């Protein structure tokens, strides 16, 4: 059996960052990355649809240790993939990756103070095992095998091509074609202007509108600072600016939702002109940040609509037809291609089955510890980013915390750390893992996720400023995180 101090699951943005932090802060630790696919990059390699880009700025989606050097703050998918691969290569991380090693299950033994990780290897699915003292789950939050598609009536009747963005065909010819994009989330907002720019006649079909905000894809001040200051200092300043801006905007949506709604809709009216029906097509029924805001870089969606290359229909779908879609209003839309940009299928912990001392872990019965660990599950940390800020802000914090844990356990001579409910925690209110966020892709799966409590450290805060205090700076020993299972004396002597 292959044994390592740490096994990292996933070689995407989170997993590569985790490996860097362990090399940097725990240089004596051995580690391996198990990656189910045959490439580095995760999301940024998997998604290949036209226009794929981030909807977060790269000064916060980028790592805290590697400055983003490109001119565009809002980057396309290939640029982000290049950045992740550069990080792996510059730090000799690739040699630690086992490609096409898909983790199926993991079982913890208190007696041995280790995880046994069961893996399917290669295309044939050969079974192999790894063991490790610490398991670091960095595999993202959605299924790579399937996207979310509602049950549409009459779908099999359509004579054209139906595509989900997660599985975009490499050679799909859409130039000059009539394309219907079903959905109003970030993927649809990216696809529509890109398809229109490349010759398609596009209609976005949405059940309900989404809040949009527009800004340039380049930050002029950041690019100036990069030329005037040392690279790391310029990056740190710009990163701080963006974290504060994210925090301010989100806070304002919570305390003054009407004002923020008015401001966002004013931006849309400016982009589309006074004659456009913003009330019907771009005025959501919920408050800002009850669902994620969609970024429109350089007004690209607005420009596509104003040019006549793209349009929006706000209605529900009654049925697919041979020629396209029939809406509840009776209107029929003809199409050559229908794109179901209807969302992701979330999974918890990459779909891995866990057991602790031969007892299956039922995660809905557990409480999250600081949004990273789970009550009663030893020596395992899970990277899960923010819904209201860039994913990597939390991924970096989480990796730093793992390094603190590993080093602290060595100092104590202990092999196990476990988050456990204290007496004062047992009657706390059980709240959803993500609270106050109504997006369908979250709500569909929340019943399968761990709970959060009503006080620290049992909160999944979604607050970067608070997390810096409770994850980066707070003492590790707080009574809830217990360090046990001392290293045997004869082992120390050896």
N, C-alpha and C positions, 0 to 999 in steps of 0.2 A: 504493500500500500504506500502511495506517495504521501509523505507528511510534510506540512509546512506550519509555521507559526500562525500565518494568516492566509485564508483563502478569500479572494475577492471574486464576487460573481458579477460578471458584466464588464466589457471592455469599451463602453461608450464614454460619454463626457464625464460621468461620475466615477466610473471604474479607473480610468486613466489618471484622473485627479487623485483618487484615493491611493493609487500606487505611488504617485509622486510624493505625497505627504508621508507615507510609511517609509520610503527610502530616505527621505530628508530628516525625519524626526525620530525614527526607530531603525537606525542603520544596521543594527544587529539582527533584525527580524528577517526570517525567510518568508517569502510569499509567492503565491501563484494567482493568476487571473484565469478564471474559467469562462470562456465566451462561447455561446451556443452557435454563433454564426462563424464565418471564415474570415472576417475582416474587423478592423477597429472602427469605431464611430457610432455604433448604436443607431439612434434616430436619424443622425445626419448622414448615414450611409443607406439606411432602409428606405427613406422617403425620397422619391425621384420625380415627383410631379412637377409640372412647369411652374417656375417662380419660387420654388421652395426656399424659405428664408426664416430667420428668427423673427419673433415678434417682441423680443427683448433686446436692449442694446448690448453690444458685445463687451462693453466695459464692465458690465456686471454678469453677463452670461459667460464671459471669459474667466479663466482662473485668477485667483488673487496673486499667484506666483509667476504668471507668464503674461506680460503685456500684450494687448491686442494691437497689432501694427498696421492693419489695413485702414484705408481712408474711410470706408463706410462703417458707421456705427451700427446700422441695421444690415446684417450680412446675409448673403445667400448661402444656401446649404452647402455647396461645394467649398466655399471659403471656410465655413465652420469645420467641415470634415478635414480639410487641410490643416487647420489649427490643432485639432485633436491628434492627428497623426504626427504632426511636428512635435507635440508634447511627448508622445510616446517614444519617438526616435531620439529626440534630444536628451532624453533621460534614460535611455536603454531599457525602457519598460517592455518593449515588444518581446524580448527574449523570455519574459516571465509569463507570456500569454499562451494558454492551451486553446487553440481554435477548434471549433466544432466539438466542444465539450459542453453538453447541455445538462445542467443540474436538475435532477429529478426529485431527490429527497435529501434530508439531512437529519441525523439523529445525534443527540447529545448524551454523553455518558458522564455522570458526576464522578464515578469511580476513577475513570481515566482522565477526566478534565479535558475532554476533546470532543469535537464533532467528527462524525463519519459522514462524508458527503458522497452520495451515489450519483453517478454521471453516466449519461449516454454519449458515446464517443463516435464521431464520424457519421457517414451516411447509413452505415449498417446498424447503428445503434448498439454497438458493443458496450457492455456494462463494465465500468471501472470505478474504483473508490479512491477518494482522497481523505486524509484526516488532517485536522488542524485544531489549534487551541482557540482560535478566534475566527468567526465567520462574518464577513463584511458584504452585505447585500447591496449591490449597485446596479441592478438590472432594469431600472426604470419602473414604470407604473402601468404599462399597457401591453396587450398581447401583440406579439409580432406575427402570429399566425392568422389573426382575423381582425378586421375593423368592425365597427358597429354599423349595421344597416337595419333600419326598421323593416317590418313586414309590409311591403307595398303591394296593394291589390293589383293584379293583372301584370305583374312584372315580366312574366314569361311571354307576354303578348308582344312586347316591343321588338321590332325588327332591326333596330340599330345596335350600337355597342353600349354596354353598361360598364362603368369603371368605378372602382373605389380608389381614392387617391393613394391609399397605403400600398396599393398593388398596381401602380401605373405602368401600362405596357411600354416597353422601351421605344418601339417604333410606331406609336399611335399617331396617325396623320389627322390633325384636326383643323389645319389651315383651310379656310373657306367653308368649313362645316358649321352646322347649327348645333350648338352645345348648350345643354341645360345643366346647370350646377345646382344640385339640391343641397341647401344648407346656408347658414349665415354666420358660421364661426370663423376662426382664424384661417383655416384651410381654404374655405370658399373665398374669403377676402383676398387671399393670395392668388388663387387660381384665376379668378375672373379677369383681373387686369392683364395677367400674363397671357392667358389664352387670347384675349382680345387684341393685345399688342402683336401677337403672332398670327393674326389672320382669321381667327374664329369669330363667329357671330354668337355672342354669349348672353344667356339670360340666367340670372341667379334667382332661384325659386326658394323662398324662405317662408317658413310658417310664422315666424315672428322676428322683428328686427333686433339688432345687436348694437350696443354703443361703440362708436368709432372715435378714434382720435388720430390726427395727422401730424406728422413732423418730418423734417428732412432726414434722409438716410445718412447724411454726413453731419458730424459735429465740427463746425469750423473752429471753435475755440480749442477743442481737443487736439485737432490737427496742428494748430499753431503751437500749443504747449509742447507737443512732441518734438518740435524743431527747436524750441527755446530751452527746454529743461532736460535733464537726464531722463532716460526712458521710464524707469521705474517710478520716479517722482511724478512725472506727467501722468502716468497711468493711474497712480494712487489718487491724485487730485481729481481726475475725471471720474474715476470709480466712486469716490466719495460723493461727488456732485450727483451722480445718477442714483445712488442709494438713498440720498436725502430727498431727491425729487420723487422717487417712487414712494417713499414713506409719506411725503407731504400729500401727494395726490390721493393715495389710498385713504389717509386720515380724513381728508376733506370730503371724500365720498361717504364716509361713515357719519361725520358730524354735520355736514351740510349737503345732503344728497340733492335737494332741489336746485341749489345754486350750481352744483357740478353738472347736473342734468342740463340746465340752461346753457352753461358754458360749452358743453360737448355738442349740443344741438346747434348752437350758434356756429361752431366750427364746421359742422356738416353743411349748414345752409350757405356758408361762405364758399365751401368747396363746390357745391352743386348749383348755386344760383337761386334767385328768389322765386322762380317759377316751378321749381321741383317740389314734389309732394313728400317733403321730409316727414310730415306727421304720420303718413301711412307706412313708409318704407324704412325709416331710420329712427323712429321714436319707440324704444322698448317699453314694455309694460312693467319692468322692474327698475330698481334704483341702480345707479352706476356701481360697479364692482360687486353686485350680487351675483354677477357672472363676469368673466374676464373681459376686459376691454380689448377691442381689436385695433391693431395698429395699421394705419394707411400711410406708408412712406411716400413722400413727395406727391401726395394727393393722387396716387396712381388709379385707385378705384374711381374717384370722382372724375378724373380726366377721361377714363374709359366710358363712363356713363354719359358725360357731356358730349363726347365725340359721336355718340350713337352706336359705338361698337359693342356696348354692353347695356343691359337693362335689368330691372328688378321687378319681380312679381311677388307680392306678399299675399299668400293664400295657403290653404291646405290642399293636399293632393288627394283627389277622389280615386284615381286609378291610372295606371300606365295604360297606354293604348298601343296599337301597332305603329303609330307614327310619332308618339311622344308621351305627353302627360295631359290628362284632363283634370282641371282644378275644381274644387268644390263650388266655386262661383259659376261653373259651366264653361269657362274659358278653356280652350285647347291650345297647347303649345307643341309645335312640331320640332323634332330634333333628329340629328344623325347620331349624336353621342349624348348619353346622360351620365353625369358624374355624381355619385352619391357621396358628397362631402358631409357625411352625417355623424362623424365622430369616431372616437376610439373605444375599444373594449378594454376596460381597466382590469388588471389582475393584481393581486397582492403578492409581494415578494417573489415575483417571477413565476408564480404558480407552483413553487416548491412546497412539498409536504414536509412538515417539521414534527419531530417528536423529542421529548425530554425524558430521559430515563424510562423509555418504552411507553410513555404516555403521549398520545397524539395531541398536538397543540391546536386548540380551537381559538383562533385569533380574535373573533368577536367577544370572547370571554376575557380577553386581556385588556390592560390599560397601557397606553403609550407613555413612556418615560422620556420627556423632553422631545417628543416627536421622532425619536431615534431607536429606542429600545422598547421591549415589551415585558410586562410583568411576568415573572416566573420563567423567562427564557434567557438562559445564561449566555454570555460571551457572543452575543450576536447584535450587530447594529445594522440599521436599514437606512439608506439614503433616500429621502423623499423631499423634493424641493418645495418651493412656495407656489401658491396659486395666485398671489398678488405681487410677486416680484420674480426676479430671475432665479432659475433653478440652481445655478452654480453657487449663488451666495450661500445657500444652506449646505450644498454638497461640500464646499470647502470647510465650513464650520464643523460639519459632521466628521470629516476626515481628520481634522485637527483634534477633535474630541477622542476619536479612536486611538490616536497616537498618545494622547494624555493617559488614557485608560491603560494601554499596554505598558507604558513606562511606569505608571503608578503600581500596577500589579507586580511588576518586577521588583520595585522598591520594597513592597510589602512582603514579597515572597509568596504571593497568592496566585492561584491558577484560575480563579473563577470570580466573575462579577455578575450579579443578578439584581435587577430592579424588582423590589418586592413591596407590596402595599403594607404600610404601617397601620397601627391601630387607628390613628387619626384619619387614615385614608379610606377606611372600609365603608363608610356611609356616604362618601361623596357622590355627587350626581354623575351619572354616566352620560356623556355627551358624544355626538358623532365625531369621528376622526377629523373631518373637515366640517366646521360649523358655519352656518350663515352664508352658504355658497350654493346657489340653486341650479347650477349647470347640470344638464341631464347626464353627461358622462360621469360626473361625480355621484349624483343621487342614485343612479342605477346600481351602484356597487357598494355603497357605504355600509350596508348591513353585513358585509363580509369582512370589513376592516376592524381593527382594534378600536376601542373607545378611548376618549380622553376624559379627564376628570374636570373638576371645577376649581382646582388650585395647583400651584407648582408643587412638585416637578412633573405632574401628570397632565400637562397641557401640550397640545400641538399648536404653538402660538401663532404661526404665520406672521411673525413680527421679527424682522432681522435685527433691529436695534435691541430688543429684549433678548433675543437668542444669543447675541454676542455676550451679554452679561451672564446668562444662565448656562451657556454651553462653553464659551471660551474662557470665562473668568471665574465662575463660581467654583467652590471647592468640590472635589469629586465625592468626598465622603459626606453625605447629607442625611444618612440614616435610611434613605430609601434604596440607595445603591449599595449593596452589601458585597464585601470582598471576603471570600472564603476559600477553602480547599488548598491549604498550604502545600508548598513544594516539599516532597519527602526529603528528610535529612540525608539519606544515602544518595539521593539524586544530586543534592547540592554538593556533597563531597566528591562525587564522580566529576 
